[in-house]
């Protein structure tokens, strides 16, 4: 029996068992995606009458007794994160044959799909997406969680332009050390930071590096390093500097090219101190709009392509030492290459992402290296804590706060003074969204997918 046929049998058997064991809680329908060991199905939650995505790990596929612990940890870490740009986890559970958790179903497309379909995207679109992803990662890092698998396949975009980061499956709280240490077998190799490949402790700068790769790919439609073998990619990442964005695409501003280049530094100490500083250097705060052409694209089902390996290793030290590091890195990740290279199954409907099945890894706090004043984040300490407003509309429109135009939706983390405010979203041909809110000091106000109705409808 071929591997594909065996996989289909496992899928069919698992679907049958799922429907039997979870029938009181969920009505399981279609397969949405799969990774090396887990599968994701579309389900209807019976009690609350809502659609969810359910991620499942068959016990028969477990490699080691700690795999169940890792899966449960993945779900609990994800469930602890509460942010408008992180896919929420609802429930975590287990049966005698499989482990599972449910999460929000995102109706949209992955950034991977969009790049594959359109190639390099407009700078304004990329900045808007990266601003939202960066907000989510910065929040997670403050909670002590590193994603460890930031890539376009793990960024979902609704047609409104609202972005979600999904699959914190290889994330781990900084201080947790109870699980197995498997180093570079974690994450997706073509987006891995050098320290991650080497199996060293990581911090938020690991995600910053991966985000830099994502920005490079989103703007050019290609990866900064390619190769026909893992060894070739390791050699390039070890000895070659990523091409400058402005050399590959002439309309990219120098400051954007420089920011991405710094985020891709092989030495974490040479990157930005955190993701927020990287986003500021990109100019992400200046404009967060999604172009009309981007928003008009309709959701479509596609087959996820196999992940190509792009591995980066530190370039500090002598070349001979680095060459031995490359050999060690190949050996270290060899056991997991087959899972990263094999094609994903077809994504169904609106959740076309590949599910990672990587083991969580310990992260350590960043070293206390000196940074320039421009790189140092100084916490804002107003006399009264300001509230933050996040708002998404379908279709997008211009946000007005107390009659003053702000910018197009989606708007993320807009600071507003405590008290009463009139909030309006206007778009030609549509009835305005118009309401009054009362914001408390420090309050996070999240309004997603507010619908603007066509005039006359």
C-alpha positions in Angstrom: 0.0 0.0 0.0 1.4 3.4 -0.9 1.9 6.1 1.7 -0.9 8.2 0.1 -3.3 5.2 0.3 -2.4 4.6 3.9 -2.9 8.2 4.7 -6.4 8.1 3.1 -7.3 5.1 5.2 -6.1 6.8 8.4 -8.2 9.8 7.5 -11.3 7.8 6.8 -10.9 5.7 9.9 -10.2 8.8 12.1 -13.2 10.6 10.7 -15.4 7.6 11.6 -14.0 7.5 15.1 -14.3 11.2 15.5 -17.9 11.2 14.6 -18.5 8.4 17.0 -16.6 9.7 20.0 -17.6 13.4 19.7 -21.1 13.0 18.4 -22.7 14.6 21.5 -20.5 17.7 21.2 -19.6 18.1 17.5 -20.9 17.2 14.1 -17.7 16.5 12.1 -17.9 17.3 8.4 -14.9 18.0 6.1 -11.1 17.7 6.3 -9.6 21.2 6.3 -5.9 20.5 6.4 -3.1 18.3 7.7 0.4 18.3 9.0 3.0 15.7 9.8 1.0 14.1 12.5 -2.3 16.0 13.0 -5.4 16.7 10.9 -7.9 19.6 11.0 -11.6 19.0 10.4 -14.5 21.4 10.0 -17.1 20.8 12.7 -20.4 22.2 14.0 -20.5 22.6 17.8 -23.9 21.2 18.8 -24.5 23.2 22.1 -23.6 26.6 20.7 -24.6 26.0 17.1 -21.4 27.4 15.7 -18.7 26.2 13.2 -15.3 25.5 14.6 -12.1 23.9 13.3 -11.0 20.8 15.3 -7.3 19.8 15.3 -6.8 16.1 16.0 -3.7 14.0 16.8 -4.3 10.2 16.4 -2.6 8.3 19.2 -1.4 5.6 16.7 0.8 8.3 15.2 2.5 9.3 18.4 6.3 9.0 18.5 7.1 8.7 22.2 5.1 8.9 25.3 5.6 12.7 25.6 3.9 13.5 22.3 0.5 13.6 24.1 1.9 16.0 26.6 3.3 18.2 23.9 0.0 18.3 22.1 -1.9 19.2 25.2 0.7 21.9 26.0 0.2 23.3 22.5 -3.5 23.7 23.0 -3.2 25.2 26.5 -0.6 27.7 25.5 -2.7 28.8 22.5 -5.8 29.0 24.6 -4.0 31.3 27.1 -3.5 34.0 24.4 -6.3 36.5 24.1 -5.6 38.9 21.2 -7.7 40.1 18.3 -5.1 38.9 15.8 -4.6 35.4 17.3 -6.9 32.6 16.4 -8.7 31.7 19.7 -8.7 28.1 21.1 -12.0 27.0 22.6 -11.5 23.5 24.1 -8.8 20.9 24.6 -9.7 17.2 25.1 -8.7 13.6 24.7 -10.3 10.2 24.0 -8.9 6.7 24.0 -7.8 7.0 20.4 -6.9 10.7 19.8 -6.2 14.1 21.3 -8.0 17.2 20.0 -8.7 20.9 20.5 -11.2 23.2 18.8 -10.5 26.7 17.5 -12.2 29.5 15.7 -12.8 28.8 12.0 -11.4 31.7 9.9 -13.2 32.5 6.8 -10.5 33.7 4.5 -7.3 32.7 2.8 -3.8 32.1 4.0 -1.1 34.6 3.1 0.7 31.7 1.5 -2.2 31.2 -0.9 -2.3 34.9 -1.8 1.4 35.1 -2.5 1.3 31.9 -4.6 -1.6 33.4 -6.6 -0.4 37.0 -7.0 3.3 37.0 -6.4 4.8 40.1 -4.8 2.1 42.2 -3.1 1.8 46.0 -2.9 3.9 47.5 -0.1 0.8 49.1 1.6 -0.9 45.7 1.8 2.2 44.0 3.2 2.7 46.7 5.8 -0.9 46.4 7.0 -0.7 42.6 7.3 2.7 42.7 9.0 1.5 45.4 11.5 -1.3 43.1 12.6 0.9 40.0 12.7 3.5 42.0 14.6 0.9 43.2 17.1 0.0 39.6 17.8 3.6 38.4 18.2 4.5 41.3 20.4 1.6 40.5 22.7 2.5 36.8 22.8 6.1 37.6 23.6 5.0 39.8 26.5 3.1 36.7 27.8 6.3 34.7 27.6 5.4 32.8 24.4 7.4 32.4 21.2 5.5 31.2 18.2 8.5 29.5 16.6 6.7 28.8 13.3 5.9 32.2 11.8 5.2 31.8 8.0 2.7 32.8 5.4 0.7 29.5 5.8 0.1 30.5 9.5 -1.3 33.9 8.7 -5.0 33.9 7.7 -6.5 37.0 6.0 -10.2 37.7 6.0 -11.7 39.5 3.0 -12.0 42.6 5.3 -8.3 42.6 5.5 -8.2 41.4 9.2 -5.3 39.1 9.8 -5.0 36.2 12.2 -1.9 34.4 13.4 -2.7 30.7 13.8 -1.0 27.5 15.0 1.1 28.3 18.0 1.9 24.6 17.8 5.6 25.0 18.4 5.3 27.8 20.9 6.4 27.4 24.5 6.4 29.6 27.6 9.9 30.9 28.2 10.4 29.3 31.6 9.0 25.8 30.8 11.7 23.1 30.7 9.8 19.9 31.4 9.4 18.6 27.8 11.9 17.0 25.4 14.6 19.1 23.9 14.7 18.4 20.1 16.3 21.5 18.9 16.1 22.2 15.2 13.4 19.6 14.4 10.9 22.3 15.5 9.2 24.8 13.3 9.3 25.0 9.5 13.0 25.0 8.3 12.8 27.5 5.5 11.7 30.2 8.0 13.8 29.1 11.0 16.1 31.5 12.8 19.7 30.4 13.1 19.6 29.9 16.8 16.5 27.7 16.3 18.3 25.5 13.8 21.1 25.0 16.3 18.7 24.0 19.0 19.7 27.0 21.2 17.3 28.7 23.6 15.2 31.3 21.7 13.3 34.5 22.5 11.1 36.8 20.5 13.9 37.7 18.1 13.5 34.2 16.7 10.0 35.2 15.5 11.3 38.5 14.3 13.7 36.7 12.0 10.9 34.5 10.6 8.7 37.6 10.2 11.6 39.2 8.2 11.5 36.2 5.8 7.7 36.5 5.5 8.0 40.2 4.6 10.7 39.4 2.0 8.6 36.7 0.5 5.3 38.8 0.5 7.0 41.7 -1.3 8.9 39.6 -3.9 6.8 36.4 -4.3 10.0 34.4 -3.6 12.2 33.3 -0.7 15.6 35.0 -0.2 17.4 31.7 -0.3 16.7 28.7 -2.5 18.5 25.4 -3.2 18.0 21.9 -4.5 19.2 20.3 -1.3 19.2 21.0 2.4 23.0 21.1 2.3 23.0 23.8 -0.4 20.5 25.9 1.5 22.6 25.6 4.7 25.7 26.6 2.7 23.9 29.7 1.4 22.5 30.7 4.7 25.8 30.1 6.3 28.0 32.0 3.9 25.7 34.3 1.9 23.8 37.4 2.9 20.2 37.7 1.8 19.8 40.0 -1.3 18.7 43.5 -0.5 15.0 44.0 -1.1 15.5 47.3 -2.9 17.9 45.5 -5.3 15.2 42.8 -6.1 12.3 45.2 -6.2 13.2 48.8 -7.1 10.1 50.5 -5.7 10.8 49.3 -2.1 12.0 52.2 0.0 15.5 52.0 1.4 14.3 52.1 5.0 12.1 49.1 4.4 15.0 47.2 2.8 17.3 48.1 5.7 14.8 47.1 8.3 14.2 43.6 6.7 18.0 43.2 6.4 18.5 43.9 10.0 15.7 41.5 11.1 17.5 38.8 9.0 20.8 39.2 10.9 22.3 35.8 11.7 23.2 37.1 15.2 20.1 37.8 17.3 21.9 40.6 19.1 22.1 42.5 15.8 18.4 42.3 15.1 15.8 44.8 16.6 15.3 44.5 20.3 11.7 43.3 19.7 9.1 42.9 17.0 7.5 46.3 17.8 10.8 48.0 16.9 11.0 46.1 13.7 7.5 47.2 12.7 8.2 50.8 13.5 11.3 50.7 11.3 9.3 49.3 8.5 6.9 52.2 8.8 4.0 50.0 9.8 2.5 52.6 12.1 2.3 55.2 9.3 -0.4 53.5 7.2 -2.4 50.3 7.8 -4.6 50.2 4.7 -5.4 47.2 2.5 -5.8 48.1 -1.2 -9.1 47.6 -2.9 -7.6 45.1 -5.3 -6.4 43.0 -2.4 -9.8 43.0 -0.7 -11.7 42.1 -3.9 -9.9 38.7 -4.2 -12.4 35.9 -3.4 -11.6 33.0 -1.2 -10.6 29.8 -3.0 -9.6 26.3 -2.1 -6.1 25.3 -3.1 -3.7 22.4 -2.6 -0.9 23.5 -0.2 2.5 22.9 -1.7 5.3 21.1 0.1 7.5 23.2 2.3 10.9 23.9 0.9 13.7 24.0 3.4 15.4 27.3 4.0 17.7 27.1 7.0 19.9 29.8 8.4 22.9 29.3 10.6 24.9 31.9 12.5 27.7 33.3 10.5 29.9 34.5 13.4 33.2 32.8 14.0 35.6 31.1 11.6 34.4 29.4 8.4 35.7 26.0 9.4 33.6 26.2 12.6 30.6 27.3 10.6 31.1 24.4 8.1 31.0 21.9 11.0 27.9 23.7 12.3 26.3 23.1 8.9 27.0 19.4 9.0 25.7 19.2 12.6 22.5 21.1 11.6 21.8 18.7 8.7 22.1 15.7 11.1 20.0 17.4 13.7 17.1 18.1 11.4 17.4 14.9 9.3 14.8 13.0 11.3 12.1 15.6 10.6 12.9 16.5 7.0 10.4 14.0 5.5 7.5 15.7 7.2 8.5 19.2 6.1 9.0 18.1 2.5 5.9 16.1 1.9 3.0 17.8 0.3 0.1 18.9 2.5 -3.4 17.6 1.8 -6.0 19.9 0.1 -7.3 22.7 2.2 -11.1 22.8 2.3 -13.2 25.9 2.2 -11.8 28.8 4.1 -9.0 27.3 6.3 -6.2 26.4 3.8 -3.3 26.2 6.2 -0.9 23.4 6.9 -0.8 22.3 10.6 2.6 22.1 12.2 3.3 19.2 14.5 6.5 20.4 16.2 7.7 20.0 19.7 7.7 23.0 21.9 11.1 24.4 22.8 12.4 26.4 25.7 12.9 30.1 25.1 15.2 32.3 27.2 15.0 36.1 27.8 17.0 38.2 25.5 20.6 39.1 26.5 21.1 42.5 28.0 23.1 43.8 25.1 23.3 47.5 24.8 21.0 49.0 22.2 20.8 52.5 20.7 18.3 54.9 22.1 16.3 54.7 18.9 15.9 50.9 19.4 15.0 51.0 23.0 11.2 50.8 23.8 10.3 53.2 26.5 6.9 52.3 28.0 4.3 55.0 27.6 3.2 56.1 31.1 0.4 58.7 30.8 -1.2 60.0 33.9 -4.4 58.1 33.0 -4.1 54.8 31.1 -5.6 55.1 27.6 -8.0 52.6 26.1 -7.3 50.8 22.8 -9.8 50.3 20.0 -9.6 47.6 17.3 -12.2 47.7 14.6 -12.8 45.7 11.4 -15.7 46.3 8.9 -16.9 44.5 5.9 -16.4 46.2 3.5 -13.6 48.5 4.7 -14.5 52.1 5.3 -13.1 55.4 6.8 -13.1 55.5 10.6 -14.1 58.8 12.2 -13.6 59.3 15.9 -15.6 62.2 17.4 -16.0 63.5 13.8 -12.3 63.4 13.0 -11.1 61.1 10.1 -8.6 58.6 11.4 -7.9 56.0 8.7 -9.4 53.1 6.8 -10.4 50.0 8.6 -9.2 47.6 9.8 -7.8 49.7 12.7 -5.7 47.9 15.3 -4.9 49.1 18.8 -5.9 52.7 18.3 -5.3 54.6 21.5 -8.2 56.7 22.7 -8.8 58.7 25.9 -11.1 57.3 28.5 -14.7 58.5 28.3 -17.4 58.8 25.7 -16.6 58.8 22.0 -18.6 58.8 18.8 -17.4 56.1 16.4 -18.4 56.2 12.8 -17.3 54.2 9.7 -18.3 55.7 6.3 -18.1 54.3 2.8 -19.8 55.7 -0.3 -22.9 53.7 -1.3 -23.2 52.2 2.2 -25.1 53.1 5.4 -22.6 54.4 8.0 -21.7 52.5 11.1 -22.5 55.0 13.9 -22.4 54.4 17.6 -21.2 55.9 20.9 -18.9 54.1 23.2 -17.7 54.7 26.8 -14.1 53.7 27.2 -12.6 52.8 30.6 -9.0 53.5 31.4 -6.8 50.7 30.0 -9.8 49.0 28.3 -9.3 46.8 25.2 -12.3 47.3 22.8 -12.5 44.8 20.0 -15.1 45.0 17.3 -14.6 42.6 14.4 -16.5 42.2 11.1 -19.0 45.0 11.6 -21.1 44.9 8.4 -21.8 48.1 6.4 -25.1 47.6 4.6 -25.6 48.9 1.0 -27.9 51.9 0.8 -31.3 50.8 -0.3 -30.9 47.2 0.7 
